[in-house]
Amino acid sequence: MRLSPTQLQPLLARLPDWQAGTERGGVLSRSFVFRDFAQAMGFMCQIAVHAEKHDHHPEWSNVYNRVDVTLTTHDADGLSLRDIRLARTMDQVAAALALQAPPTEELAHA
């Protein structure tokens, strides 16, 4: 079910790093920046498993350590709670990855 602007506003307040857009009935977008390519791919793999389980898949692209994401619910012609939930999951996974120490070989070269 598509979220109305009134429903969406308090939910977006809890996703400060995401940008809401009006194209395609409503989208959420965000860029994530990771330590390196491997960490970016690790993020994408974790989210892919979650997305497949919940049958809701992001539109995304990866260039080296950056992952650009756009979320929308095609069936709802806009934003739904599924998008909000996936955005929160992405934020949580990215935050957990940011807390990880760099690989041992990076420490040796520091």
VENRAQUI-V768372 format. One record per residue. N is the residue number from 1. SS is DSSP state (a for helix, b for strand, c for the rest). PHI is phi in whole degrees, -180 to 180 (none if undefined). PSI is psi in whole degrees, -180 to 180 (none if undefined). Layout:
# VENRAQUI-V768372
n->N ss->SS phi->PHI psi->PSI
n->N ss->SS phi->PHI psi->PSI
This chain:
# VENRAQUI-V768372
n->1 ss->c phi->none psi->131
n->2 ss->c phi->-68 psi->135
n->3 ss->c phi->-81 psi->138
n->4 ss->c phi->-78 psi->162
n->5 ss->a phi->-56 psi->-37
n->6 ss->a phi->-66 psi->-40
n->7 ss->a phi->-71 psi->-36
n->8 ss->a phi->-72 psi->-37
n->9 ss->a phi->-54 psi->-53
n->10 ss->a phi->-67 psi->-28
n->11 ss->a phi->-71 psi->-39
n->12 ss->a phi->-67 psi->-31
n->13 ss->a phi->-61 psi->-26
n->14 ss->c phi->-91 psi->4
n->15 ss->c phi->-127 psi->64
n->16 ss->c phi->-65 psi->-21
n->17 ss->c phi->-88 psi->-3
n->18 ss->c phi->-99 psi->146
n->19 ss->b phi->-107 psi->129
n->20 ss->b phi->-93 psi->139
n->21 ss->b phi->-130 psi->161
n->22 ss->c phi->-96 psi->-11
n->23 ss->a phi->-61 psi->149
n->24 ss->a phi->56 psi->30
n->25 ss->a phi->87 psi->-10
n->26 ss->c phi->139 psi->130
n->27 ss->b phi->-140 psi->158
n->28 ss->b phi->-119 psi->136
n->29 ss->b phi->-134 psi->148
n->30 ss->b phi->-161 psi->149
n->31 ss->b phi->-110 psi->132
n->32 ss->b phi->-108 psi->137
n->33 ss->b phi->-120 psi->128
n->34 ss->c phi->-114 psi->175
n->35 ss->c phi->-62 psi->-40
n->36 ss->c phi->-161 psi->-178
n->37 ss->a phi->-61 psi->-43
n->38 ss->a phi->-61 psi->-41
n->39 ss->a phi->-69 psi->-38
n->40 ss->a phi->-62 psi->-43
n->41 ss->a phi->-68 psi->-36
n->42 ss->a phi->-61 psi->-42
n->43 ss->a phi->-59 psi->-49
n->44 ss->a phi->-62 psi->-39
n->45 ss->a phi->-65 psi->-43
n->46 ss->a phi->-63 psi->-43
n->47 ss->a phi->-69 psi->-36
n->48 ss->a phi->-59 psi->-42
n->49 ss->a phi->-64 psi->-46
n->50 ss->a phi->-62 psi->-47
n->51 ss->a phi->-62 psi->-43
n->52 ss->a phi->-63 psi->-42
n->53 ss->a phi->-61 psi->-36
n->54 ss->a phi->-101 psi->7
n->55 ss->c phi->50 psi->45
n->56 ss->c phi->-144 psi->114
n->57 ss->c phi->-116 psi->136
n->58 ss->c phi->-78 psi->158
n->59 ss->b phi->-95 psi->123
n->60 ss->b phi->-152 psi->162
n->61 ss->b phi->-143 psi->157
n->62 ss->b phi->-131 psi->131
n->63 ss->b phi->-132 psi->114
n->64 ss->c phi->48 psi->-105
n->65 ss->c phi->-101 psi->8
n->66 ss->b phi->-112 psi->138
n->67 ss->b phi->-124 psi->118
n->68 ss->b phi->-99 psi->130
n->69 ss->b phi->-126 psi->140
n->70 ss->b phi->-129 psi->131
n->71 ss->b phi->-118 psi->139
n->72 ss->c phi->-162 psi->159
n->73 ss->b phi->-109 psi->106
n->74 ss->a phi->-60 psi->-40
n->75 ss->a phi->-63 psi->-28
n->76 ss->a phi->-98 psi->-3
n->77 ss->c phi->55 psi->43
n->78 ss->b phi->161 psi->-156
n->79 ss->c phi->-88 psi->140
n->80 ss->c phi->-132 psi->176
n->81 ss->a phi->-60 psi->-27
n->82 ss->a phi->-62 psi->-38
n->83 ss->a phi->-68 psi->-43
n->84 ss->a phi->-62 psi->-45
n->85 ss->a phi->-63 psi->-43
n->86 ss->a phi->-67 psi->-39
n->87 ss->a phi->-61 psi->-44
n->88 ss->a phi->-63 psi->-43
n->89 ss->a phi->-62 psi->-43
n->90 ss->a phi->-61 psi->-43
n->91 ss->a phi->-60 psi->-43
n->92 ss->a phi->-66 psi->-44
n->93 ss->a phi->-66 psi->-44
n->94 ss->a phi->-63 psi->-41
n->95 ss->a phi->-64 psi->-41
n->96 ss->a phi->-65 psi->-40
n->97 ss->a phi->-66 psi->-35
n->98 ss->a phi->-66 psi->-26
n->99 ss->c phi->-82 psi->-13
n->100 ss->c phi->-70 psi->142
n->101 ss->c phi->-71 psi->152
n->102 ss->c phi->-65 psi->155
n->103 ss->c phi->-56 psi->155
n->104 ss->a phi->-54 psi->-42
n->105 ss->a phi->-64 psi->-29
n->106 ss->a phi->-70 psi->-36
n->107 ss->a phi->-66 psi->-36
n->108 ss->a phi->-66 psi->-28
n->109 ss->a phi->-94 psi->-3
n->110 ss->c phi->-76 psi->none
